[in-house]
């Protein structure tokens, strides 16, 4: 979703994006989830705020919107990672309901899709169940 938005803006404007941190070694499930959490925290606290600020300062409205949507979606994703980590730490399976993802912004919600995406205002029909 938002990766496609970023890509579309790069192609149309010639922007470049720096990759965030990546995991490249085998680890336990708990360590892998923690690496995912760490990546989300980096994206939320450091990466997207800078990307948004640069896009704003360069008057790149489409890029600014794309990054803002991703920033908001990543906050939700971090919470889902935390929920998974807690379950693994308690030696249980994570208990998630159906996951709905907005195909426009990447907004993610457990349970039923909202009538409109709170990030981009897309209609319920734009959500896909995972």
Buried (B, 14 or more C-beta within 10 A) or exposed (E): BBEEBBEEBBEEEEBEBEEEEEEEEEEEEEEBBBBBBBBBBBBBEEBBEEBBEBBBEEEBEBBBBBBBBBBBBBEBBBBBBBBBBEBBEEEEEBEEEEBBBBBBBBBBBBEEBBEEBEBBEBEEEBBEEE
